[in-house]
Amino acid sequence: MATFEEARSAILGRVAALGSEVVPALDAVGRVVAADVVSWRDQPAWDNSAMDGYAVRAADTAHLSELRLAGYIPAGTSETQAVAPGTAAKILTGAPMPAGADAVVPVEEAEEREGRVVLQRPVVAGAHVRHKGEDVRAGEPLLRAGMVTGPAELAALAGHGLLSVRVVRRPRVAILSTGDELLEPGEPLSHGKIWNSNAIALAGAVKLLGGVPSVLEIARDEREPMRRLISEGLRADVLLTSAGVSMGDRDLVRGVLEELGVEQVFWKVEMKPGHPTAFAMHGRTPVFSLPGNPVSAMVAFEQLVRPALLKMMGHRKVLRPVTKAVLQHEVRRKPGRVQFLRVRLERLPDGTLAAGSAGRQDTWYLTTSLHSDGLAIIPADQGAIPRGAVVDVEVTRPGFELL
């Protein structure tokens, strides 16, 4: 049996980033850049105006309060007339600076009168001018490997005329639910049967991370059908199974994996929920055997599978940040396992984060997860926790950390 820390360390020590592929820029959102993208040109490509206003010679404004208006330069023009001493050219934001001009007087700081521009105050050279190469120089990295692609990265690519980018490949994750009691959602329900909720939940968790889930048909508690489906799942980048990893007569998953040459790394983790989780490797393919209980399966996924998938997708930060919260209820427990409590979070008027129970913590209470904003982490060596104690919390509900 592995401690929680040993289990996560063993997993992360055995998985690595997948290969890369070139995808259209928009398809790269949320994915990790696999190789440096080098700027092939200066950005901006030429000196241009940062404001609507008047292109001037800064030296003229030191002793002249009026300049003759001698030109108009809209954005997008390719030809400009030089600004002679004592003159100014009306210029729009983004338009190239004309020869001779070295500053821009904003339109709100000047007034046009009968072909002349009346200035309120002098300007210094370079005022309101975006200089060539000021943002990035040709030959410098535009995007670096390891960056996660978002709107700013897309803008940088588009600003250089680039339509695609090389990113780390998304893992293909096969998901296999096991058990004679399972029915596919939508099938007629009969006594003793339950609908398979694990497959859709795990597929959703994989998709939310950016992976590509593939749900296999339900594996019944018979060796040959299970062997066939596990063999199919092993052709993916990752195999997730749920149920069949405990010690019952029909818990066949670990035995079938062994028959197929899958090397078990650990079985059972000192964590609650998620205790019967197993982890194995088939060559470079990680195999996670999660408990059949839906809450246990999702907590095990969150704590053990999620970091592995993120690492395989090239992410460098694979663990959720931990914040501090004041516990709003007493926790009665015996030490021995790391425990993850589903909690509701509230930001108090003084800014303190409060964590209260989201409901019954028994793992058959799925509705508690619906009301949960995060997981309070109770270390293995701690016993009962009094109300008012400060605990570590991982925020799991998207958007709550922004409140």
VEXLUMZA-724040 format. One record per residue (C-alpha): residue number from 0; z negated, y negated, x. Coordinates in nm, 4 decimals. Layout:
N
 num       pz       py       px
 NUM        Z        Y        X
...
This chain:
403
 num       pz       py       px
   0   0.0000   0.0000   0.0000
   1   0.0933  -0.3440   0.1305
   2  -0.0989  -0.6651   0.0942
   3   0.0936  -0.9373  -0.0830
   4   0.1500  -1.1254   0.2423
   5   0.2651  -0.8077   0.4216
   6   0.5058  -0.7256   0.1392
   7   0.6739  -1.0658   0.1337
   8   0.6910  -1.0760   0.5136
   9   0.8497  -0.7301   0.5232
  10   1.1128  -0.8330   0.2708
  11   1.2057  -1.1620   0.4349
  12   1.2197  -0.9919   0.7741
  13   1.4874  -0.7512   0.6488
  14   1.7272  -0.9727   0.4549
  15   1.9719  -1.2221   0.5980
  16   2.2266  -1.4738   0.4774
  17   2.5450  -1.3210   0.3432
  18   2.8920  -1.4062   0.4677
  19   3.0758  -1.7215   0.3675
  20   3.3704  -1.8194   0.1533
  21   3.5749  -2.1314   0.0886
  22   3.5444  -2.2604  -0.2681
  23   3.6600  -2.5715  -0.4558
  24   3.4147  -2.8546  -0.4030
  25   3.2858  -2.8566  -0.7616
  26   3.2146  -2.4817  -0.7450
  27   2.9957  -2.5445  -0.4401
  28   2.7273  -2.7347  -0.6334
  29   2.3846  -2.5869  -0.5603
  30   2.5207  -2.3669  -0.2826
  31   2.4517  -2.3819   0.0901
  32   2.7083  -2.5216   0.3332
  33   2.7952  -2.2411   0.5768
  34   2.9534  -2.4440   0.8599
  35   2.9480  -2.8063   0.9732
  36   3.2112  -3.0253   0.8083
  37   3.3315  -3.2792   1.0660
  38   3.4583  -3.6204   0.9611
  39   3.8229  -3.6603   1.0541
  40   3.8242  -4.0385   1.0017
  41   3.6012  -4.3407   1.0125
  42   3.4208  -4.4247   0.6906
  43   3.4843  -4.6959   0.5823
  44   3.8363  -4.6652   0.7227
  45   3.8632  -5.0434   0.7600
  46   3.6448  -5.3538   0.7337
  47   3.6113  -5.4409   0.3652
  48   3.4188  -5.6695   0.1354
  49   3.0874  -5.5549  -0.0091
  50   3.0951  -5.8267  -0.2764
  51   3.3250  -6.0188  -0.5062
  52   3.3528  -6.3548  -0.3337
  53   3.5413  -6.5439  -0.0644
  54   3.6480  -6.4215   0.2787
  55   3.5722  -6.6939   0.5321
  56   3.5282  -6.7707   0.8982
  57   3.1495  -6.7902   0.9374
  58   3.1814  -7.0641   1.1997
  59   3.3582  -7.2889   0.9456
  60   3.0650  -7.2708   0.7036
  61   2.8284  -7.4126   0.9639
  62   2.9916  -7.7592   0.9431
  63   3.2134  -7.7496   0.6326
  64   3.0851  -7.7351   0.2756
  65   3.4338  -7.7084   0.1269
  66   3.7224  -7.4806   0.2243
  67   4.0797  -7.4760   0.0994
  68   4.1519  -7.1705  -0.1158
  69   4.4492  -7.0060   0.0503
  70   4.4782  -6.6492  -0.0779
  71   4.3752  -6.3727  -0.3159
  72   4.2893  -6.0175  -0.2032
  73   4.2287  -5.7602  -0.4789
  74   4.0952  -5.4107  -0.4125
  75   4.3703  -5.1643  -0.3316
  76   4.6031  -5.4104  -0.1586
  77   4.7557  -5.2991   0.1700
  78   4.8774  -5.6346   0.3013
  79   4.6623  -5.9407   0.3583
  80   4.7338  -6.2893   0.4894
  81   4.5198  -6.4117   0.7775
  82   4.2510  -6.6663   0.6997
  83   4.3213  -6.9816   0.8994
  84   4.0482  -7.2224   1.0132
  85   3.9194  -7.4352   0.7265
  86   4.0435  -7.1961   0.4575
  87   3.9072  -6.9128   0.2432
  88   4.0609  -6.6241   0.0505
  89   3.9265  -6.4974  -0.2793
  90   3.8378  -6.1292  -0.2298
  91   3.7159  -5.8479  -0.4554
  92   3.4696  -5.5721  -0.3730
  93   3.6274  -5.3017  -0.1580
  94   3.9308  -5.5082  -0.0601
  95   4.0210  -5.5060   0.3123
  96   3.9007  -5.8033   0.5138
  97   4.1882  -6.0284   0.6207
  98   4.2493  -6.1153   0.9831
  99   4.0482  -6.4182   1.0943
 100   3.7717  -6.3746   0.8366
 101   3.4388  -6.2314   0.9486
 102   3.2107  -6.2911   0.6475
 103   3.2089  -6.3006   0.2681
 104   3.0486  -6.5716   0.0540
 105   2.9364  -6.4089  -0.2752
 106   3.1034  -6.5562  -0.5815
 107   2.7676  -6.6684  -0.7214
 108   2.7052  -6.8791  -0.4087
 109   3.0272  -7.0809  -0.4338
 110   3.2331  -7.2742  -0.6879
 111   3.6081  -7.3243  -0.7179
 112   3.7236  -7.6832  -0.7721
 113   4.0907  -7.7813  -0.7792
 114   4.2085  -7.5353  -0.5168
 115   3.9030  -7.5627  -0.2999
 116   3.5843  -7.3562  -0.2603
 117   3.2549  -7.5451  -0.2573
 118   2.9822  -7.3577  -0.0665
 119   2.6100  -7.3722  -0.1408
 120   2.5014  -7.2746   0.2119
 121   2.6394  -7.1472   0.5431
 122   2.6820  -6.7728   0.6074
 123   2.6505  -6.5709   0.9263
 124   2.9188  -6.3511   1.0748
 125   2.9172  -6.0054   0.9176
 126   2.7548  -6.1160   0.5929
 127   2.8541  -5.8886   0.3034
 128   3.1098  -5.7000   0.5137
 129   3.1266  -5.3204   0.5333
 130   3.2468  -5.2489   0.8848
 131   3.4869  -4.9739   0.9850
 132   3.2984  -4.6548   1.0763
 133   2.9649  -4.8042   0.9748
 134   2.8808  -4.5039   0.7521
 135   3.0265  -4.2250   0.9669
 136   3.2581  -4.2109   1.2664
 137   3.5520  -3.9763   1.3128
 138   3.4293  -3.6627   1.4911
 139   3.0726  -3.6900   1.3616
 140   2.9265  -3.4263   1.1254
 141   2.9830  -3.5209   0.7641
 142   2.7932  -3.2213   0.6229
 143   2.5789  -2.9860   0.8285
 144   2.5390  -2.6125   0.7846
 145   2.2313  -2.5388   0.5771
 146   2.2647  -2.8396   0.3487
 147   2.2556  -2.7691  -0.0246
 148   2.5597  -2.9167  -0.1940
 149   2.4895  -3.1760  -0.4623
 150   2.6550  -3.4900  -0.6002
 151   2.6167  -3.6861  -0.2740
 152   2.7782  -3.4059  -0.0734
 153   3.0655  -3.3871  -0.3222
 154   3.1135  -3.7632  -0.2916
 155   3.1251  -3.7342   0.0882
 156   3.3881  -3.4603   0.0661
 157   3.5980  -3.6490  -0.1868
 158   3.5706  -3.9666   0.0203
 159   3.7413  -3.7773   0.3012
 160   4.0059  -3.6252   0.0755
 161   3.8563  -3.2774   0.1057
 162   3.9018  -3.0494  -0.1945
 163   3.7044  -2.7456  -0.0761
 164   3.4148  -2.6438   0.1478
 165   3.2874  -2.3258   0.3134
 166   2.9601  -2.2070   0.1613
 167   2.7390  -1.8990   0.1839
 168   2.8521  -1.6282  -0.0535
 169   2.6522  -1.5675  -0.3706
 170   2.4809  -1.2255  -0.3860
 171   2.6053  -0.9734  -0.6398
 172   2.2894  -0.8305  -0.7979
 173   2.2995  -0.5047  -0.9933
 174   2.0243  -0.4723  -1.2552
 175   1.9189  -0.1303  -1.3831
 176   1.6599  -0.0705  -1.6545
 177   1.5224   0.2825  -1.6890
 178   1.3456   0.4694  -1.9660
 179   1.4126   0.6930  -2.2672
 180   1.2316   0.4443  -2.4892
 181   1.4822   0.1639  -2.4321
 182   1.7504   0.0434  -2.6712
 183   2.0065  -0.2268  -2.6124
 184   1.9243  -0.5455  -2.8069
 185   2.1057  -0.5247  -3.1391
 186   2.0812  -0.1481  -3.1748
 187   1.8823  -0.0241  -3.4763
 188   1.5135  -0.0055  -3.3877
 189   1.3226   0.3144  -3.4618
 190   0.9615   0.4212  -3.4181
 191   0.8688   0.4660  -3.0515
 192   1.1654   0.2681  -2.9228
 193   1.1782  -0.0851  -2.7789
 194   1.4619  -0.3203  -2.7020
 195   1.5436  -0.3706  -2.3353
 196   1.4256  -0.7223  -2.2478
 197   1.3935  -0.6762  -1.8716
 198   1.7659  -0.6626  -1.8019
 199   1.8488  -0.9944  -1.9674
 200   1.5389  -1.1628  -1.8233
 201   1.6160  -1.0509  -1.4683
 202   1.9848  -1.1382  -1.5087
 203   1.8840  -1.4842  -1.6255
 204   1.6513  -1.5276  -1.3287
 205   1.9290  -1.4244  -1.0889
 206   2.1803  -1.6562  -1.2529
 207   1.9362  -1.9473  -1.2476
 208   1.9109  -1.9080  -0.8694
 209   2.2884  -1.9012  -0.8297
 210   2.3374  -1.5267  -0.7877
 211   2.5877  -1.3113  -0.9757
 212   2.4077  -1.0606  -1.1996
 213   2.5636  -0.7369  -1.3209
 214   2.3675  -0.5450  -1.5860
 215   2.4226  -0.1695  -1.5742
 216   2.3790   0.0623  -1.8697
 217   2.0278   0.1911  -1.9359
 218   1.9303   0.4858  -1.7138
 219   1.7635   0.7611  -1.9131
 220   1.4796   0.9638  -1.7634
 221   1.7101   1.2363  -1.6349
 222   1.7905   1.2825  -1.2688
 223   2.1709   1.3076  -1.2773
 224   2.2449   1.0074  -1.5034
 225   1.9947   0.8039  -1.3027
 226   2.1520   0.9149  -0.9771
 227   2.4958   0.8088  -1.1013
 228   2.3775   0.4631  -1.2078
 229   2.1688   0.3995  -0.8963
 230   2.4687   0.4974  -0.6834
 231   2.6747   0.2420  -0.8738
 232   2.4070  -0.0218  -0.8247
 233   2.3913   0.0398  -0.4502
 234   2.7470  -0.0926  -0.4197
 235   2.6179  -0.4423  -0.4990
 236   2.4540  -0.6754  -0.2474
 237   2.1141  -0.6212  -0.4112
 238   1.9830  -0.3596  -0.6541
 239   1.7007  -0.4394  -0.8964
 240   1.5508  -0.1556  -1.0994
 241   1.2743  -0.1836  -1.3562
 242   1.0293   0.0910  -1.4574
 243   1.0158   0.4467  -1.3283
 244   0.8230   0.3638  -1.0096
 245   0.4711   0.4653  -1.1108
 246   0.3267   0.8177  -1.0961
 247   0.4222   0.9624  -1.4356
 248   0.6207   1.2818  -1.4904
 249   0.9341   1.0816  -1.5689
 250   0.9019   0.8157  -1.3001
 251   1.2117   0.9309  -1.1146
 252   1.3414   0.6155  -0.9471
 253   1.1770   0.6510  -0.6059
 254   1.2746   1.0178  -0.5784
 255   1.6381   0.9505  -0.6644
 256   1.6514   0.6614  -0.4187
 257   1.5204   0.8909  -0.1461
 258   1.7846   1.1527  -0.2289
 259   2.0526   0.8858  -0.1885
 260   1.9325   0.7936   0.1607
 261   1.7486   0.4766   0.0634
 262   1.4651   0.4046   0.3103
 263   1.1413   0.3018   0.1443
 264   0.9640   0.0115   0.3159
 265   0.6600  -0.0059   0.0900
 266   0.5383   0.1122  -0.2477
 267   0.2665  -0.0756  -0.4343
 268   0.1491  -0.4246  -0.3504
 269  -0.2008  -0.5659  -0.3725
 270  -0.0992  -0.8200  -0.6350
 271  -0.1648  -0.8651  -1.0064
 272   0.0552  -0.8426  -1.2001
 273   0.3281  -0.6493  -1.0154
 274   0.1143  -0.3855  -0.8430
 275   0.3583  -0.0868  -0.8599
 276   0.6509  -0.2792  -0.7065
 277   0.8466  -0.0910  -0.4376
 278   1.0942  -0.2192  -0.1794
 279   1.3540  -0.0217   0.0130
 280   1.6717  -0.0697   0.2159
 281   2.0065   0.1105   0.1887
 282   2.1805  -0.0051   0.5032
 283   2.1850  -0.3827   0.4563
 284   2.1325  -0.3616   0.0800
 285   1.7796  -0.4440  -0.0369
 286   1.6475  -0.2418  -0.3294
 287   1.3642  -0.3786  -0.5404
 288   1.1968  -0.1405  -0.7839
 289   1.0005  -0.3552  -1.0256
 290   0.7460  -0.2504  -1.2883
 291   0.8667  -0.1844  -1.6398
 292   0.6242  -0.4257  -1.8012
 293   0.8252  -0.7473  -1.8636
 294   0.5546  -0.9863  -1.7403
 295   0.4873  -0.7757  -1.4308
 296   0.8595  -0.7515  -1.3585
 297   0.9069  -1.1276  -1.3828
 298   0.6047  -1.2129  -1.1670
 299   0.7198  -0.9610  -0.9047
 300   1.0675  -1.1134  -0.9192
 301   0.9280  -1.4642  -0.8798
 302   0.7090  -1.3794  -0.5829
 303   0.9114  -1.1171  -0.3961
 304   1.2749  -1.1088  -0.5108
 305   1.3395  -1.4804  -0.5524
 306   1.2617  -1.5714  -0.1883
 307   1.4843  -1.2870  -0.0673
 308   1.7797  -1.3957  -0.2801
 309   1.7418  -1.7554  -0.1651
 310   1.7452  -1.6434   0.1985
 311   2.0557  -1.4340   0.1343
 312   2.2215  -1.7456  -0.0108
 313   2.1492  -1.9369   0.3094
 314   1.8548  -2.1461   0.1917
 315   1.5977  -2.2358   0.4552
 316   1.3202  -2.3231   0.2120
 317   1.2734  -2.0059   0.0112
 318   0.9159  -2.0421  -0.1159
 319   0.8136  -2.2732  -0.3945
 320   0.5948  -2.5638  -0.2856
 321   0.2271  -2.5204  -0.3686
 322   0.0257  -2.8009  -0.5256
 323  -0.3431  -2.8374  -0.6025
 324  -0.4828  -2.8346  -0.9568
 325  -0.8276  -2.8381  -1.1152
 326  -0.8923  -2.5183  -1.3080
 327  -0.9854  -2.5873  -1.6694
 328  -1.1353  -2.2454  -1.7448
 329  -1.3495  -1.9833  -1.5730
 330  -1.1767  -1.6800  -1.4218
 331  -1.3698  -1.3558  -1.4214
 332  -1.2351  -1.1015  -1.1746
 333  -1.3122  -0.8689  -0.8889
 334  -1.1700  -0.9404  -0.5427
 335  -0.9087  -0.7107  -0.3963
 336  -0.5665  -0.8327  -0.5092
 337  -0.3852  -1.1655  -0.5130
 338  -0.3711  -1.2662  -0.8780
 339  -0.1165  -1.4905  -1.0438
 340  -0.2449  -1.6620  -1.3573
 341  -0.0005  -1.8137  -1.6034
 342  -0.1239  -2.1679  -1.6616
 343  -0.0355  -2.4788  -1.8549
 344  -0.0337  -2.7949  -1.6472
 345  -0.1325  -3.1454  -1.7474
 346  -0.1324  -3.4693  -1.5523
 347  -0.4610  -3.6458  -1.6258
 348  -0.4854  -4.0289  -1.6494
 349  -0.6274  -4.0491  -1.2963
 350  -0.3281  -3.8559  -1.1626
 351  -0.5148  -3.5285  -1.1152
 352  -0.3246  -3.2137  -1.2056
 353  -0.5177  -2.9875  -1.4432
 354  -0.4425  -2.6171  -1.4914
 355  -0.5526  -2.4441  -1.8101
 356  -0.4845  -2.0906  -1.9233
 357  -0.1517  -2.0518  -2.1010
 358  -0.2975  -1.7703  -2.3102
 359  -0.4104  -1.4097  -2.2743
 360  -0.3364  -1.2894  -1.9202
 361  -0.2812  -0.9236  -2.0138
 362   0.0707  -0.8351  -1.9108
 363   0.1783  -0.7267  -2.2591
 364   0.1353  -1.0865  -2.3792
 365   0.4859  -1.2132  -2.3123
 366   0.4265  -1.5236  -2.5247
 367   0.1804  -1.6482  -2.2624
 368   0.4793  -1.6853  -2.0296
 369   0.6561  -1.8982  -2.2898
 370   0.3732  -2.1514  -2.2743
 371   0.3308  -2.1397  -1.8970
 372   0.4255  -2.4221  -1.6607
 373   0.3251  -2.2443  -1.3415
 374   0.1281  -1.9754  -1.1649
 375  -0.2209  -2.0357  -1.0314
 376  -0.2744  -1.8300  -0.7165
 377  -0.6130  -1.6617  -0.6767
 378  -0.6560  -1.5207  -0.3217
 379  -0.7346  -1.1522  -0.2818
 380  -1.0762  -1.2133  -0.1260
 381  -1.2054  -1.4370  -0.4056
 382  -1.4087  -1.3100  -0.6972
 383  -1.4950  -1.5114  -1.0062
 384  -1.3641  -1.8703  -1.0067
 385  -1.5694  -2.1339  -1.1902
 386  -1.4249  -2.3970  -1.4180
 387  -1.3552  -2.7131  -1.2191
 388  -1.2554  -2.5309  -0.8994
 389  -0.9439  -2.6499  -0.7186
 390  -0.6721  -2.3835  -0.6983
 391  -0.3203  -2.3556  -0.5580
 392  -0.0447  -2.3641  -0.8179
 393   0.3275  -2.2963  -0.8042
 394   0.5149  -2.5005  -1.0643
 395   0.7731  -2.2753  -1.2292
 396   0.8861  -2.4765  -1.5313
 397   1.1899  -2.6854  -1.4334
 398   1.1263  -3.0561  -1.4521
 399   0.7477  -3.0449  -1.4775
 400   0.7048  -3.1442  -1.1133
 401   0.8780  -3.4746  -1.2002
 402   0.6057  -3.5746  -1.4463
